[in-house]
Amino acid sequence: MVKSYPFYVKLTCVLLSIIAICYIAIFTKEILSPLIFSCLFSMVLLPLATFFENKLKFPRSVAAIISVLLLLSAIVLLLYFIGTQVGKLANDWPQFQHQLNITIDKMQDWIESTMNINAKKQLTYVHEATNKLLSSSTVFATATLLSLSSTLLFLVFTFIYTFFFLFYRRLIKRFLLIVFLEENKTIVTDVIENVQYMIRKYIIGLFSEMAIVTAVVCLAFWALGVKYAILLGLITGILNIIPYLGIFVAMILSVLITFATASILSKTLLVFITIVIVHLIDSNILLPVIVGSKVRINALVTVLGVIIGEMLWGISGMFLSIPVFAVLKIIFDRIESFKPWGMLMGEEAEELEILEKKRSLKNKTI
């Protein structure tokens, strides 16, 4: 029946559906974002909660609460450690100011010699920009306060939802099996099991990759004598979770902090080279082996997913884009009408291998 419609009618329906989905995603960000994060956390914590429930004979509610509290404790310890390192970094603020003043003086001399803008005009531009910044300081402070409060609420609701996902996991699975037609029950069961397995392995692999990158960068910076090597290694490892974009942000922060504390150009250059080498090793060896085997999405779709996620949900969208696209690929690969989209999202070698298997099966049946 659908095939009888003209192309422009089907195209209009597809475009309107995409617009509606994007609008709903933006409008319901405060609800959907913590729900998806809690869904991912619950899949990771599911084996732990099952262990407490089956092996230690804990009630399901107690097993879910203990699992969530263990995750919360690990996150709090990590944030506390980062906070102590940032506090030590703040003690070097006078040195930052001194190095910044020296850099500004050099930049003023360079601008005056190349662009013929004397120091007085440059200071006038700086004072005008400073006055504009100070005039909007109240708005900035209010926005920062609102951002901190929304982040706190986001974390609270995420852990609450994680508990409920663990507690009602059997009810949710029965709902998903009942809501679809009986002939699709096998496909739905296969999708649920594959999504759980893939998400769990993906997140564990992602954290393993983060730990390896953090350890390597910390050791490399420590061997180079870089101050705050542990903090810079943690920043690099955490930001490396964001595909392609996070490593560049970590590189800029590491170079700036090293230049401000060491004020030696050669050491700053070594920090830059170290992060580039670690990124090349990570993207060509660690990522395909540890993470890429769990989520087979090509680089083009990955970059597009990160950009779309940032446009819709900001930083949280960048983190969620890869697992969401991976889940979509699992669903697309198992629905006949969406298989071309699943093929487009996958790696070329993988899809060619699948096609060869299908051809060989057809030849055997013939």
C-alpha positions, 0 to 999 in steps of 0.5 A: 500500500505504501509503495503506491504513494508518489515519491514526493509524498513519501519524502514529505512524510520522512522529512516531517517525521525527522523534524518531529523527532528532533523537536520532541528530542529537544523539547523533552531533553530534561526527561530523555537525557537522564533516562537514556543515561540511566538505561546505560548504567542499568545495563552495566550494573545488571550483572552486579545486581543479578549477583547480589540477588541470586548468589547473596540472596538479597531482595531485588530492591536491596540489590539494586540500591547497593549496585547504584550506591557503588556506582555513585561512590566510584563517581564521587571518588573520581570527582573528589580526586579531580577537585583536589588536583584542580585546587592545587592548580589554583594555587599557581594562579599568580604564576599563570598571571605572570606568564600571561602578562609576559605572553600578552606583552609579546603579542602586543609587540608582534601586533604593533610590528606586523599590523601597525596598531600601537599598544595604546589602541590595543589597550583601548580594545581590551578595556572595551571588551573587559567592560562588556564582560563585566557588564554581563557578569551578573548574567554569567553568574546566574547562568553558571548557578542555574547550570550547576543546579540543573547538573545536580538535578540531572545526576539525582534523577539519573541515579533514581531512574537507574534504580527503577530500571534495575528493579523493574527490569523484568516488567519492562522486558515483558512489556516490550515482548507483549507490545509487539505482535506475536510473529515479531517476538523472536526479533524483539527478544534478539534485539533486547539481548543484543542491545544489552550485550553490546551496550554493556561491552561497549561501556566496559570497553570505553572505560577500559580505554579511558583507563589505559589512555589516562595511565599512559598520558600520566606516565608520559607527562611524569617522565617529561617532568610536566607539572600536574601530570595526573590531572592532565592525564585524567582530563585527557582520558575523560575527554577522550570518550568524546570521539574526535573532538575530546582529544583536541580539547584535552590537547589545548588544555594540556598545552596551555597549562604546561606552558603556563607552569613551565614557560618552556616552549620545548616542554610544551611542544613535547606535551603536544607531540605526546598527546598526538602519538597517544591519540594515533595509538588509541584510534588505530590500535586500542579503539578498534580492539577494545571498543570497535569490536563491540560497536561497528559504526563507520567513522562518517556516521560517528562524526555525524552522530557526535555533531547531531548529538551536540546540536540537540542535547549539548555535551550529554548528546555527544556522549550518548550519540555513539550508543544510541546510533549503535542501538539503532544499527542493531534494530535496523539490521533486524528489520527488513525495510531498514537493512540498507540504513544499517548497512550504511552505518556499518563498516564496509568490510563487515557489510561485504562479509555479511553479503558474501555469507548471504550469497553463499547460503543462497548458492547452497540452497540452490 
